[in-house]
Amino acid sequence: MPVDFSGTWNLVCSDNFEGYMLALGIDFATRKIAKRLKPQKVIEQEGDSFSIQTTSAFRSYFVQFKIGEEFEEDNKGLDHRKCKSVVTWDNDKLVCVQTGDKKNRGWTHWIEGDQLYLELCCEEQVCTQIYKSA
């Protein structure tokens, strides 16, 4: 049985978010604002179907997917790019590969104890964020 990611998660720390945003081509002003935010994630999981709502005082982002099914992801609210995404299980980790105009783009979620980890990748940059269960 896969891990249940359902819950509300609050960001507690982020490493190399600036580098990740630079790789995405996010403008200077937006990067400065985004670095100060402490977003909250609400994850709903029913079997292999997921919805993830990420909210902050500045922007919100919503994604919905089913494991193993490719979908078009509109990153409106992030870097405003569209890409093809597919999320799969890698043991107890959720791994998303995003195909578009940026290379090596995607993310991985996993849980350790009461913490949710998110690794964001784009080009040569990797950002690691840690969320705590609310």
N, CA, C and O atoms as a Tinker XYZ file with bonds, in Angstrom:
   536  protein
     1  N      0.846000   -1.187000    0.000000    73     2
     2  CA     0.000000    0.000000    0.000000    64     1     3
     3  C      0.885000    1.242000    0.000000    63     2     4     5
     4  O      1.764000    1.370000    0.853000    81     3
     5  N      0.666000    2.169000   -0.952000    73     3     6
     6  CA     1.495000    3.371000   -1.007000    64     5     7
     7  C      1.252000    4.288000    0.189000    63     6     8     9
     8  O      0.250000    4.175000    0.895000    81     7
     9  N      2.185000    5.183000    0.387000    73     7    10
    10  CA     2.098000    6.189000    1.448000    64     9    11
    11  C      0.895000    7.087000    1.189000    63    10    12    13
    12  O      0.567000    7.380000    0.039000    81    11
    13  N      0.240000    7.522000    2.262000    73    11    14
    14  CA    -0.866000    8.470000    2.155000    64    13    15
    15  C     -0.319000    9.877000    2.393000    63    14    16    17
    16  O      0.108000   10.205000    3.500000    81    15
    17  N     -0.334000   10.702000    1.351000    73    15    18
    18  CA     0.188000   12.064000    1.422000    64    17    19
    19  C     -0.861000   13.068000    1.887000    63    18    20    21
    20  O     -0.549000   14.245000    2.070000    81    19
    21  N     -2.095000   12.621000    2.080000    73    19    22
    22  CA    -3.200000   13.533000    2.429000    64    21    23
    23  C     -2.880000   14.330000    3.682000    63    22    24    25
    24  O     -2.344000   13.804000    4.657000    81    23
    25  N     -3.221000   15.608000    3.633000    73    23    26
    26  CA    -3.032000   16.450000    4.803000    64    25    27
    27  C     -2.715000   17.874000    4.430000    63    26    28    29
    28  O     -2.653000   18.239000    3.256000    81    27
    29  N     -2.514000   18.668000    5.462000    73    27    30
    30  CA    -2.131000   20.060000    5.306000    64    29    31
    31  C     -0.701000   20.193000    5.794000    63    30    32    33
    32  O     -0.357000   19.720000    6.877000    81    31
    33  N      0.136000   20.846000    4.981000    73    31    34
    34  CA     1.570000   20.927000    5.231000    64    33    35
    35  C      2.026000   22.374000    5.130000    63    34    36    37
    36  O      1.670000   23.075000    4.183000    81    35
    37  N      2.816000   22.826000    6.106000    73    35    38
    38  CA     3.338000   24.196000    6.136000    64    37    39
    39  C      4.841000   24.192000    5.893000    63    38    40    41
    40  O      5.569000   23.413000    6.510000    81    39
    41  N      5.313000   25.061000    4.993000    73    39    42
    42  CA     6.738000   25.154000    4.690000    64    41    43
    43  C      7.520000   25.615000    5.917000    63    42    44    45
    44  O      7.160000   26.597000    6.567000    81    43
    45  N      8.606000   24.884000    6.224000    73    43    46
    46  CA     9.468000   25.296000    7.331000    64    45    47
    47  C     10.852000   25.717000    6.851000    63    46    48    49
    48  O     11.492000   26.551000    7.490000    81    47
    49  N     11.331000   25.155000    5.730000    73    47    50
    50  CA    12.624000   25.593000    5.196000    64    49    51
    51  C     12.743000   25.236000    3.720000    63    50    52    53
    52  O     12.074000   24.339000    3.207000    81    51
    53  N     13.621000   25.977000    3.067000    73    51    54
    54  CA    13.824000   25.820000    1.638000    64    53    55
    55  C     15.291000   26.065000    1.327000    63    54    56    57
    56  O     15.867000   27.048000    1.793000    81    55
    57  N     15.895000   25.188000    0.550000    73    55    58
    58  CA    17.306000   25.305000    0.192000    64    57    59
    59  C     17.442000   25.443000   -1.324000    63    58    60    61
    60  O     16.947000   24.594000   -2.066000    81    59
    61  N     18.097000   26.485000   -1.786000    73    59    62
    62  CA    18.381000   26.770000   -3.197000    64    61    63
    63  C     17.128000   27.102000   -4.022000    63    62    64    65
    64  O     17.061000   26.792000   -5.211000    81    63
    65  N     16.157000   27.723000   -3.388000    73    63    66
    66  CA    14.959000   28.141000   -4.118000    64    65    67
    67  C     15.308000   29.212000   -5.149000    63    66    68    69
    68  O     14.745000   29.231000   -6.243000    81    67
    69  N     16.232000   30.098000   -4.800000    73    67    70
    70  CA    16.675000   31.153000   -5.718000    64    69    71
    71  C     17.273000   30.544000   -6.991000    63    70    72    73
    72  O     16.931000   30.962000   -8.097000    81    71
    73  N     18.154000   29.568000   -6.839000    73    71    74
    74  CA    18.765000   28.919000   -8.002000    64    73    75
    75  C     17.735000   28.231000   -8.885000    63    74    76    77
    76  O     17.812000   28.301000  -10.111000    81    75
    77  N     16.773000   27.569000   -8.257000    73    75    78
    78  CA    15.701000   26.902000   -8.988000    64    77    79
    79  C     14.876000   27.919000   -9.778000    63    78    80    81
    80  O     14.574000   27.696000  -10.950000    81    79
    81  N     14.514000   29.025000   -9.144000    73    79    82
    82  CA    13.716000   30.048000   -9.835000    64    81    83
    83  C     14.505000   30.694000  -10.973000    63    82    84    85
    84  O     13.932000   31.008000  -12.016000    81    83
    85  N     15.812000   30.896000  -10.786000    73    83    86
    86  CA    16.652000   31.425000  -11.864000    64    85    87
    87  C     16.637000   30.481000  -13.067000    63    86    88    89
    88  O     16.523000   30.927000  -14.208000    81    87
    89  N     16.753000   29.181000  -12.808000    73    87    90
    90  CA    16.736000   28.187000  -13.897000    64    89    91
    91  C     15.410000   28.222000  -14.650000    63    90    92    93
    92  O     15.377000   27.976000  -15.855000    81    91
    93  N     14.313000   28.526000  -13.946000    73    91    94
    94  CA    13.007000   28.632000  -14.590000    64    93    95
    95  C     12.840000   29.929000  -15.372000    63    94    96    97
    96  O     11.935000   30.050000  -16.197000    81    95
    97  N     13.725000   30.907000  -15.110000    73    95    98
    98  CA    13.629000   32.187000  -15.798000    64    97    99
    99  C     12.672000   33.165000  -15.139000    63    98   100   101
   100  O     12.144000   34.061000  -15.797000    81    99
   101  N     12.448000   32.996000  -13.843000    73    99   102
   102  CA    11.545000   33.873000  -13.105000    64   101   103
   103  C     12.240000   35.209000  -12.838000    63   102   104   105
   104  O     13.406000   35.244000  -12.444000    81   103
   105  N     11.516000   36.297000  -13.055000    73   103   106
   106  CA    12.102000   37.638000  -12.950000    64   105   107
   107  C     12.529000   37.969000  -11.513000    63   106   108   109
   108  O     12.082000   37.356000  -10.544000    81   107
   109  N     13.412000   38.964000  -11.425000    73   107   110
   110  CA    14.033000   39.366000  -10.165000    64   109   111
   111  C     13.009000   39.711000   -9.084000    63   110   112   113
   112  O     13.101000   39.205000   -7.966000    81   111
   113  N     12.042000   40.559000   -9.400000    73   111   114
   114  CA    11.062000   41.004000   -8.396000    64   113   115
   115  C     10.249000   39.831000   -7.860000    63   114   116   117
   116  O     10.026000   39.728000   -6.654000    81   115
   117  N      9.815000   38.963000   -8.735000    73   115   118
   118  CA     9.027000   37.795000   -8.309000    64   117   119
   119  C      9.867000   36.872000   -7.441000    63   118   120   121
   120  O      9.366000   36.331000   -6.455000    81   119
   121  N     11.140000   36.681000   -7.791000    73   119   122
   122  CA    12.031000   35.832000   -6.981000    64   121   123
   123  C     12.174000   36.390000   -5.577000    63   122   124   125
   124  O     12.130000   35.635000   -4.606000    81   123
   125  N     12.344000   37.699000   -5.454000    73   123   126
   126  CA    12.539000   38.310000   -4.138000    64   125   127
   127  C     11.294000   38.136000   -3.265000    63   126   128   129
   128  O     11.407000   37.868000   -2.068000    81   127
   129  N     10.127000   38.285000   -3.852000    73   127   130
   130  CA     8.879000   38.079000   -3.105000    64   129   131
   131  C      8.724000   36.606000   -2.737000    63   130   132   133
   132  O      8.435000   36.280000   -1.585000    81   131
   133  N      8.915000   35.717000   -3.710000    73   131   134
   134  CA     8.692000   34.274000   -3.508000    64   133   135
   135  C      9.602000   33.696000   -2.426000    63   134   136   137
   136  O      9.187000   32.804000   -1.686000    81   135
   137  N     10.828000   34.189000   -2.325000    73   135   138
   138  CA    11.764000   33.681000   -1.312000    64   137   139
   139  C     11.287000   33.934000    0.109000    63   138   140   141
   140  O     11.668000   33.207000    1.027000    81   139
   141  N     10.459000   34.951000    0.304000    73   139   142
   142  CA     9.994000   35.316000    1.642000    64   141   143
   143  C      8.709000   34.589000    2.043000    63   142   144   145
   144  O      8.304000   34.635000    3.204000    81   143
   145  N      8.084000   33.934000    1.102000    73   143   146
   146  CA     6.793000   33.295000    1.371000    64   145   147
   147  C      6.943000   31.979000    2.128000    63   146   148   149
   148  O      7.960000   31.294000    2.020000    81   147
   149  N      5.933000   31.649000    2.878000    73   147   150
   150  CA     5.852000   30.369000    3.579000    64   149   151
   151  C      4.548000   29.691000    3.137000    63   150   152   153
   152  O      3.550000   29.743000    3.856000    81   151
   153  N      4.552000   29.058000    1.958000    73   151   154
   154  CA     3.307000   28.477000    1.443000    64   153   155
   155  C      2.816000   27.282000    2.254000    63   154   156   157
   156  O      3.556000   26.650000    3.008000    81   155
   157  N      1.552000   27.013000    2.061000    73   155   158
   158  CA     0.906000   25.859000    2.676000    64   157   159
   159  C      0.423000   24.944000    1.546000    63   158   160   161
   160  O     -0.105000   25.419000    0.541000    81   159
   161  N      0.606000   23.639000    1.718000    73   159   162
   162  CA     0.116000   22.647000    0.754000    64   161   163
   163  C     -1.021000   21.864000    1.394000    63   162   164   165
   164  O     -0.947000   21.450000    2.550000    81   163
   165  N     -2.074000   21.675000    0.610000    73   163   166
   166  CA    -3.152000   20.783000    1.015000    64   165   167
   167  C     -3.197000   19.687000   -0.035000    63   166   168   169
   168  O     -3.485000   19.938000   -1.205000    81   167
   169  N     -2.907000   18.469000    0.400000    73   167   170
   170  CA    -2.873000   17.328000   -0.511000    64   169   171
   171  C     -4.052000   16.420000   -0.198000    63   170   172   173
   172  O     -4.280000   16.037000    0.950000    81   171
   173  N     -4.794000   16.087000   -1.243000    73   171   174
   174  CA    -5.886000   15.123000   -1.134000    64   173   175
   175  C     -5.549000   13.941000   -2.023000    63   174   176   177
   176  O     -5.244000   14.102000   -3.205000    81   175
   177  N     -5.606000   12.761000   -1.447000    73   175   178
   178  CA    -5.252000   11.540000   -2.156000    64   177   179
   179  C     -6.364000   10.520000   -1.999000    63   178   180   181
   180  O     -6.777000   10.200000   -0.885000    81   179
   181  N     -6.840000   10.017000   -3.118000    73   179   182
   182  CA    -7.801000    8.917000   -3.124000    64   181   183
   183  C     -7.245000    7.856000   -4.049000    63   182   184   185
   184  O     -7.378000    7.951000   -5.269000    81   183
   185  N     -6.621000    6.845000   -3.469000    73   183   186
   186  CA    -5.972000    5.817000   -4.286000    64   185   187
   187  C     -4.838000    6.426000   -5.077000    63   186   188   189
   188  O     -3.885000    6.956000   -4.506000    81   187
   189  N     -4.941000    6.348000   -6.421000    73   187   190
   190  CA    -3.915000    6.905000   -7.303000    64   189   191
   191  C     -4.294000    8.278000   -7.857000    63   190   192   193
   192  O     -3.637000    8.772000   -8.773000    81   191
   193  N     -5.335000    8.894000   -7.320000    73   191   194
   194  CA    -5.747000   10.237000   -7.749000    64   193   195
   195  C     -5.346000   11.259000   -6.695000    63   194   196   197
   196  O     -5.580000   11.064000   -5.502000    81   195
   197  N     -4.741000   12.348000   -7.149000    73   195   198
   198  CA    -4.221000   13.378000   -6.255000    64   197   199
   199  C     -4.694000   14.759000   -6.673000    63   198   200   201
   200  O     -4.908000   15.026000   -7.855000    81   199
   201  N     -4.852000   15.626000   -5.696000    73   199   202
   202  CA    -4.950000   17.061000   -5.941000    64   201   203
   203  C     -4.044000   17.730000   -4.920000    63   202   204   205
   204  O     -4.029000   17.367000   -3.744000    81   203
   205  N     -3.289000   18.718000   -5.396000    73   203   206
   206  CA    -2.371000   19.454000   -4.534000    64   205   207
   207  C     -2.644000   20.943000   -4.720000    63   206   208   209
   208  O     -2.485000   21.481000   -5.816000    81   207
   209  N     -3.054000   21.594000   -3.646000    73   207   210
   210  CA    -3.301000   23.036000   -3.641000    64   209   211
   211  C     -2.193000   23.680000   -2.818000    63   210   212   213
   212  O     -2.046000   23.391000   -1.630000    81   211
   213  N     -1.409000   24.558000   -3.456000    73   211   214
   214  CA    -0.355000   25.284000   -2.763000    64   213   215
   215  C     -0.775000   26.747000   -2.706000    63   214   216   217
   216  O     -1.024000   27.370000   -3.738000    81   215
   217  N     -0.853000   27.290000   -1.495000    73   215   218
   218  CA    -1.318000   28.673000   -1.344000    64   217   219
   219  C     -0.321000   29.498000   -0.539000    63   218   220   221
   220  O      0.346000   29.004000    0.371000    81   219
   221  N     -0.246000   30.764000   -0.907000    73   219   222
   222  CA     0.561000   31.732000   -0.168000    64   221   223
   223  C     -0.124000   33.084000   -0.299000    63   222   224   225
   224  O     -1.117000   33.221000   -1.014000    81   223
   225  N      0.409000   34.072000    0.391000    73   223   226
   226  CA    -0.165000   35.413000    0.325000    64   225   227
   227  C      0.006000   36.022000   -1.072000    63   226   228   229
   228  O     -0.722000   36.947000   -1.433000    81   227
   229  N      0.951000   35.517000   -1.852000    73   227   230
   230  CA     1.283000   36.090000   -3.161000    64   229   231
   231  C      0.603000   35.364000   -4.313000    63   230   232   233
   232  O      0.005000   36.003000   -5.178000    81   231
   233  N      0.689000   34.025000   -4.335000    73   231   234
   234  CA     0.132000   33.232000   -5.428000    64   233   235
   235  C     -0.354000   31.888000   -4.921000    63   234   236   237
   236  O      0.045000   31.406000   -3.861000    81   235
   237  N     -1.231000   31.307000   -5.722000    73   235   238
   238  CA    -1.721000   29.954000   -5.440000    64   237   239
   239  C     -1.535000   29.100000   -6.675000    63   238   240   241
   240  O     -1.503000   29.601000   -7.799000    81   239
   241  N     -1.413000   27.798000   -6.452000    73   239   242
   242  CA    -1.230000   26.865000   -7.554000    64   241   243
   243  C     -1.980000   25.582000   -7.234000    63   242   244   245
   244  O     -1.928000   25.090000   -6.107000    81   243
   245  N     -2.678000   25.043000   -8.229000    73   243   246
   246  CA    -3.459000   23.818000   -8.067000    64   245   247
   247  C     -3.095000   22.847000   -9.172000    63   246   248   249
   248  O     -3.031000   23.221000  -10.343000    81   247
   249  N     -2.858000   21.598000   -8.798000    73   247   250
   250  CA    -2.602000   20.550000   -9.788000    64   249   251
   251  C     -3.374000   19.301000   -9.378000    63   250   252   253
   252  O     -3.482000   18.967000   -8.198000    81   251
   253  N     -3.902000   18.628000  -10.384000    73   251   254
   254  CA    -4.673000   17.405000  -10.164000    64   253   255
   255  C     -4.155000   16.367000  -11.150000    63   254   256   257
   256  O     -3.943000   16.674000  -12.323000    81   255
   257  N     -3.947000   15.122000  -10.674000    73   255   258
   258  CA    -3.405000   14.103000  -11.564000    64   257   259
   259  C     -3.742000   12.713000  -11.045000    63   258   260   261
   260  O     -4.167000   12.534000   -9.904000    81   259
   261  N     -3.540000   11.738000  -11.920000    73   259   262
   262  CA    -3.671000   10.336000  -11.570000    64   261   263
   263  C     -2.334000    9.666000  -11.898000    63   262   264   265
   264  O     -1.749000    9.907000  -12.954000    81   263
   265  N     -1.868000    8.836000  -10.989000    73   263   266
   266  CA    -0.574000    8.178000  -11.148000    64   265   267
   267  C     -0.511000    7.463000  -12.499000    63   266   268   269
   268  O     -1.416000    6.718000  -12.875000    81   267
   269  N      0.604000    7.719000  -13.227000    73   267   270
   270  CA     0.867000    7.030000  -14.486000    64   269   271
   271  C      0.184000    7.613000  -15.707000    63   270   272   273
   272  O      0.440000    7.156000  -16.822000    81   271
   273  N     -0.681000    8.610000  -15.535000    73   271   274
   274  CA    -1.381000    9.215000  -16.670000    64   273   275
   275  C     -0.783000   10.585000  -16.985000    63   274   276   277
   276  O     -0.760000   11.472000  -16.133000    81   275
   277  N     -0.299000   10.746000  -18.224000    73   275   278
   278  CA     0.256000   12.026000  -18.640000    64   277   279
   279  C     -0.853000   13.075000  -18.697000    63   278   280   281
   280  O     -1.984000   12.783000  -19.086000    81   279
   281  N     -0.510000   14.299000  -18.304000    73   279   282
   282  CA    -1.465000   15.403000  -18.348000    64   281   283
   283  C     -0.738000   16.680000  -18.738000    63   282   284   285
   284  O      0.472000   16.803000  -18.554000    81   283
   285  N     -1.497000   17.632000  -19.283000    73   283   286
   286  CA    -0.912000   18.925000  -19.604000    64   285   287
   287  C     -1.003000   19.791000  -18.364000    63   286   288   289
   288  O     -2.080000   20.016000  -17.813000    81   287
   289  N      0.150000   20.269000  -17.943000    73   287   290
   290  CA     0.225000   21.089000  -16.736000    64   289   291
   291  C      0.459000   22.545000  -17.134000    63   290   292   293
   292  O      1.405000   22.858000  -17.857000    81   291
   293  N     -0.394000   23.406000  -16.664000    73   291   294
   294  CA    -0.268000   24.841000  -16.904000    64   293   295
   295  C      0.303000   25.457000  -15.639000    63   294   296   297
   296  O     -0.384000   25.552000  -14.622000    81   295
   297  N      1.546000   25.870000  -15.702000    73   295   298
   298  CA     2.232000   26.408000  -14.522000    64   297   299
   299  C      1.949000   27.888000  -14.313000    63   298   300   301
   300  O      2.822000   28.652000  -13.901000    81   299
   301  N      0.708000   28.278000  -14.608000    73   299   302
   302  CA     0.247000   29.646000  -14.362000    64   301   303
   303  C      0.350000   29.880000  -12.846000    63   302   304   305
   304  O     -0.089000   29.056000  -12.044000    81   303
   305  N      0.920000   30.986000  -12.490000    73   303   306
   306  CA     1.137000   31.258000  -11.074000    64   305   307
   307  C      2.540000   30.889000  -10.645000    63   306   308   309
   308  O      2.983000   31.277000   -9.564000    81   307
   309  N      3.249000   30.136000  -11.487000    73   307   310
   310  CA     4.643000   29.801000  -11.199000    64   309   311
   311  C      5.522000   30.484000  -12.257000    63   310   312   313
   312  O      5.872000   31.656000  -12.118000    81   311
   313  N      5.875000   29.740000  -13.313000    73   311   314
   314  CA     6.703000   30.327000  -14.369000    64   313   315
   315  C      5.920000   30.532000  -15.668000    63   314   316   317
   316  O      6.492000   30.905000  -16.692000    81   315
   317  N      4.620000   30.287000  -15.618000    73   315   318
   318  CA     3.707000   30.540000  -16.744000    64   317   319
   319  C      4.006000   29.693000  -17.982000    63   318   320   321
   320  O      3.668000   30.094000  -19.096000    81   319
   321  N      4.630000   28.537000  -17.808000    73   319   322
   322  CA     4.890000   27.631000  -18.921000    64   321   323
   323  C      3.925000   26.460000  -18.868000    63   322   324   325
   324  O      3.450000   26.070000  -17.801000    81   323
   325  N      3.645000   25.907000  -20.040000    73   323   326
   326  CA     2.879000   24.670000  -20.105000    64   325   327
   327  C      3.857000   23.544000  -20.377000    63   326   328   329
   328  O      4.846000   23.721000  -21.087000    81   327
   329  N      3.569000   22.389000  -19.806000    73   327   330
   330  CA     4.415000   21.226000  -20.043000    64   329   331
   331  C      3.562000   19.964000  -19.935000    63   330   332   333
   332  O      2.449000   19.989000  -19.411000    81   331
   333  N      4.100000   18.885000  -20.432000    73   331   334
   334  CA     3.479000   17.575000  -20.258000    64   333   335
   335  C      4.100000   16.969000  -19.010000    63   334   336   337
   336  O      5.320000   16.971000  -18.847000    81   335
   337  N      3.251000   16.452000  -18.131000    73   335   338
   338  CA     3.739000   15.899000  -16.866000    64   337   339
   339  C      3.193000   14.502000  -16.670000    63   338   340   341
   340  O      2.086000   14.188000  -17.108000    81   339
   341  N      3.971000   13.670000  -16.013000    73   339   342
   342  CA     3.505000   12.361000  -15.588000    64   341   343
   343  C      4.101000   12.082000  -14.213000    63   342   344   345
   344  O      5.291000   12.296000  -13.983000    81   343
   345  N      3.253000   11.599000  -13.300000    73   343   346
   346  CA     3.671000   11.312000  -11.936000    64   345   347
   347  C      3.607000    9.802000  -11.735000    63   346   348   349
   348  O      2.619000    9.160000  -12.092000    81   347
   349  N      4.670000    9.243000  -11.160000    73   347   350
   350  CA     4.730000    7.803000  -10.899000    64   349   351
   351  C      5.199000    7.564000   -9.467000    63   350   352   353
   352  O      5.718000    8.464000   -8.807000    81   351
   353  N      5.006000    6.345000   -9.007000    73   351   354
   354  CA     5.534000    5.930000   -7.713000    64   353   355
   355  C      6.951000    5.416000   -7.910000    63   354   356   357
   356  O      7.212000    4.681000   -8.862000    81   355
   357  N      7.863000    5.786000   -7.034000    73   355   358
   358  CA     9.197000    5.191000   -6.929000    64   357   359
   359  C      9.326000    4.776000   -5.474000    63   358   360   361
   360  O      9.739000    5.564000   -4.623000    81   359
   361  N      8.966000    3.526000   -5.199000    73   359   362
   362  CA     8.803000    3.046000   -3.826000    64   361   363
   363  C      7.761000    3.922000   -3.133000    63   362   364   365
   364  O      6.607000    3.938000   -3.562000    81   363
   365  N      8.128000    4.657000   -2.070000    73   363   366
   366  CA     7.176000    5.505000   -1.353000    64   365   367
   367  C      7.280000    6.972000   -1.750000    63   366   368   369
   368  O      6.795000    7.845000   -1.031000    81   367
   369  N      7.912000    7.250000   -2.894000    73   367   370
   370  CA     8.065000    8.622000   -3.364000    64   369   371
   371  C      7.172000    8.867000   -4.575000    63   370   372   373
   372  O      6.990000    7.989000   -5.419000    81   371
   373  N      6.624000   10.065000   -4.645000    73   371   374
   374  CA     5.913000   10.519000   -5.836000    64   373   375
   375  C      6.929000   11.260000   -6.696000    63   374   376   377
   376  O      7.575000   12.200000   -6.231000    81   375
   377  N      7.071000   10.837000   -7.955000    73   375   378
   378  CA     8.051000   11.449000   -8.844000    64   377   379
   379  C      7.336000   11.988000  -10.079000    63   378   380   381
   380  O      6.645000   11.247000  -10.778000    81   379
   381  N      7.506000   13.279000  -10.339000    73   379   382
   382  CA     6.905000   13.929000  -11.499000    64   381   383
   383  C      8.003000   14.319000  -12.482000    63   382   384   385
   384  O      8.981000   14.971000  -12.114000    81   383
   385  N      7.825000   13.910000  -13.740000    73   383   386
   386  CA     8.714000   14.327000  -14.824000    64   385   387
   387  C      7.916000   15.272000  -15.707000    63   386   388   389
   388  O      6.832000   14.931000  -16.182000    81   387
   389  N      8.463000   16.464000  -15.923000    73   387   390
   390  CA     7.797000   17.480000  -16.729000    64   389   391
   391  C      8.594000   17.679000  -18.024000    63   390   392   393
   392  O      9.798000   17.932000  -17.993000    81   391
   393  N      7.902000   17.560000  -19.160000    73   391   394
   394  CA     8.541000   17.705000  -20.461000    64   393   395
   395  C      8.073000   19.001000  -21.094000    63   394   396   397
   396  O      6.875000   19.221000  -21.272000    81   395
   397  N      9.026000   19.858000  -21.433000    73   395   398
   398  CA     8.708000   21.148000  -22.042000    64   397   399
   399  C      9.984000   21.812000  -22.502000    63   398   400   401
   400  O     10.932000   21.140000  -22.908000    81   399
   401  N     10.011000   23.149000  -22.440000    73   399   402
   402  CA    11.184000   23.854000  -22.952000    64   401   403
   403  C     12.335000   23.951000  -21.959000    63   402   404   405
   404  O     13.397000   24.468000  -22.307000    81   403
   405  N     12.155000   23.472000  -20.739000    73   403   406
   406  CA    13.245000   23.423000  -19.757000    64   405   407
   407  C     13.659000   21.971000  -19.555000    63   406   408   409
   408  O     12.811000   21.086000  -19.437000    81   407
   409  N     14.946000   21.734000  -19.516000    73   407   410
   410  CA    15.476000   20.375000  -19.366000    64   409   411
   411  C     15.506000   19.954000  -17.899000    63   410   412   413
   412  O     15.600000   20.793000  -17.003000    81   411
   413  N     15.424000   18.634000  -17.665000    73   411   414
   414  CA    15.562000   18.060000  -16.328000    64   413   415
   415  C     14.603000   18.712000  -15.334000    63   414   416   417
   416  O     14.989000   19.037000  -14.211000    81   415
   417  N     13.353000   18.899000  -15.755000    73   415   418
   418  CA    12.384000   19.569000  -14.895000    64   417   419
   419  C     11.437000   18.553000  -14.265000    63   418   420   421
   420  O     10.971000   17.622000  -14.922000    81   419
   421  N     11.167000   18.752000  -12.988000    73   419   422
   422  CA    10.222000   17.890000  -12.298000    64   421   423
   423  C     10.326000   18.058000  -10.800000    63   422   424   425
   424  O     10.985000   18.972000  -10.304000    81   423
   425  N      9.667000   17.164000  -10.085000    73   423   426
   426  CA     9.682000   17.223000   -8.625000    64   425   427
   427  C      9.493000   15.825000   -8.040000    63   426   428   429
   428  O      9.024000   14.902000   -8.707000    81   427
   429  N      9.876000   15.705000   -6.774000    73   427   430
   430  CA     9.703000   14.461000   -6.021000    64   429   431
   431  C      9.196000   14.822000   -4.633000    63   430   432   433
   432  O      9.735000   15.713000   -3.976000    81   431
   433  N      8.149000   14.119000   -4.189000    73   431   434
   434  CA     7.607000   14.273000   -2.832000    64   433   435
   435  C      7.835000   12.973000   -2.067000    63   434   436   437
   436  O      7.683000   11.886000   -2.625000    81   435
   437  N      8.198000   13.083000   -0.800000    73   435   438
   438  CA     8.239000   11.921000    0.081000    64   437   439
   439  C      8.021000   12.386000    1.511000    63   438   440   441
   440  O      8.173000   13.565000    1.832000    81   439
   441  N      7.661000   11.437000    2.360000    73   439   442
   442  CA     7.374000   11.742000    3.762000    64   441   443
   443  C      8.361000   10.998000    4.658000    63   442   444   445
   444  O      8.644000    9.816000    4.466000    81   443
   445  N      8.874000   11.736000    5.645000    73   443   446
   446  CA     9.699000   11.143000    6.703000    64   445   447
   447  C      9.140000   11.664000    8.018000    63   446   448   449
   448  O      9.200000   12.863000    8.291000    81   447
   449  N      8.595000   10.766000    8.834000    73   447   450
   450  CA     7.981000   11.176000   10.101000    64   449   451
   451  C      6.797000   12.075000    9.843000    63   450   452   453
   452  O      5.875000   11.711000    9.113000    81   451
   453  N      6.823000   13.270000   10.451000    73   451   454
   454  CA     5.730000   14.224000   10.238000    64   453   455
   455  C      6.144000   15.338000    9.278000    63   454   456   457
   456  O      5.571000   16.427000    9.293000    81   455
   457  N      7.143000   15.052000    8.445000    73   455   458
   458  CA     7.616000   16.043000    7.480000    64   457   459
   459  C      7.421000   15.562000    6.049000    63   458   460   461
   460  O      7.638000   14.393000    5.729000    81   459
   461  N      7.007000   16.498000    5.197000    73   459   462
   462  CA     6.861000   16.267000    3.768000    64   461   463
   463  C      8.044000   16.932000    3.080000    63   462   464   465
   464  O      8.293000   18.120000    3.282000    81   463
   465  N      8.764000   16.183000    2.279000    73   463   466
   466  CA     9.896000   16.718000    1.533000    64   465   467
   467  C      9.478000   16.930000    0.089000    63   466   468   469
   468  O      8.725000   16.138000   -0.478000    81   467
   469  N      9.979000   18.014000   -0.501000    73   467   470
   470  CA     9.746000   18.312000   -1.907000    64   469   471
   471  C     11.076000   18.693000   -2.526000    63   470   472   473
   472  O     11.717000   19.658000   -2.110000    81   471
   473  N     11.482000   17.926000   -3.525000    73   471   474
   474  CA    12.690000   18.252000   -4.274000    64   473   475
   475  C     12.251000   18.740000   -5.645000    63   474   476   477
   476  O     11.591000   18.011000   -6.385000    81   475
   477  N     12.616000   19.969000   -5.986000    73   475   478
   478  CA    12.277000   20.592000   -7.263000    64   477   479
   479  C     13.530000   20.651000   -8.130000    63   478   480   481
   480  O     14.591000   21.065000   -7.662000    81   479
   481  N     13.412000   20.238000   -9.394000    73   479   482
   482  CA    14.564000   20.236000  -10.301000    64   481   483
   483  C     14.243000   21.020000  -11.560000    63   482   484   485
   484  O     13.125000   20.965000  -12.074000    81   483
   485  N     15.220000   21.738000  -12.043000    73   483   486
   486  CA    15.138000   22.397000  -13.341000    64   485   487
   487  C     16.560000   22.636000  -13.820000    63   486   488   489
   488  O     17.374000   23.249000  -13.129000    81   487
   489  N     16.842000   22.133000  -15.032000    73   487   490
   490  CA    18.162000   22.249000  -15.616000    64   489   491
   491  C     19.162000   21.657000  -14.623000    63   490   492   493
   492  O     19.042000   20.483000  -14.273000    81   491
   493  N     20.129000   22.420000  -14.167000    73   491   494
   494  CA    21.139000   21.900000  -13.230000    64   493   495
   495  C     20.835000   22.254000  -11.776000    63   494   496   497
   496  O     21.633000   21.944000  -10.892000    81   495
   497  N     19.709000   22.889000  -11.516000    73   495   498
   498  CA    19.390000   23.370000  -10.169000    64   497   499
   499  C     18.441000   22.417000   -9.442000    63   498   500   501
   500  O     17.504000   21.874000  -10.027000    81   499
   501  N     18.712000   22.234000   -8.157000    73   499   502
   502  CA    17.859000   21.407000   -7.301000    64   501   503
   503  C     17.537000   22.216000   -6.050000    63   502   504   505
   504  O     18.430000   22.750000   -5.392000    81   503
   505  N     16.252000   22.298000   -5.734000    73   503   506
   506  CA    15.774000   22.973000   -4.534000    64   505   507
   507  C     15.116000   21.913000   -3.645000    63   506   508   509
   508  O     14.326000   21.101000   -4.128000    81   507
   509  N     15.436000   21.920000   -2.368000    73   507   510
   510  CA    14.792000   21.017000   -1.428000    64   509   511
   511  C     13.994000   21.839000   -0.423000    63   510   512   513
   512  O     14.516000   22.761000    0.205000    81   511
   513  N     12.722000   21.487000   -0.285000    73   511   514
   514  CA    11.852000   22.152000    0.674000    64   513   515
   515  C     11.335000   21.120000    1.668000    63   514   516   517
   516  O     11.101000   19.963000    1.321000    81   515
   517  N     11.160000   21.562000    2.908000    73   515   518
   518  CA    10.619000   20.696000    3.959000    64   517   519
   519  C      9.371000   21.356000    4.516000    63   518   520   521
   520  O      9.369000   22.533000    4.876000    81   519
   521  N      8.307000   20.559000    4.577000    73   519   522
   522  CA     7.017000   20.983000    5.123000    64   521   523
   523  C      6.716000   20.165000    6.369000    63   522   524   525
   524  O      7.068000   18.988000    6.452000    81   523
   525  N      6.072000   20.790000    7.324000    73   523   526
   526  CA     5.673000   20.121000    8.560000    64   525   527
   527  C      4.152000   19.956000    8.554000    63   526   528   529
   528  O      3.421000   20.836000    8.099000    81   527
   529  N      3.694000   18.823000    9.063000    73   527   530
   530  CA     2.259000   18.561000    9.152000    64   529   531
   531  C      1.603000   19.622000   10.021000    63   530   532   533
   532  O      2.067000   19.906000   11.125000    81   531
   533  N      0.522000   20.206000    9.519000    73   531   534
   534  CA    -0.173000   21.272000   10.258000    64   533   535
   535  C     -1.028000   20.698000   11.364000    63   534   536
   536  O     -1.684000   21.447000   12.089000    81   535
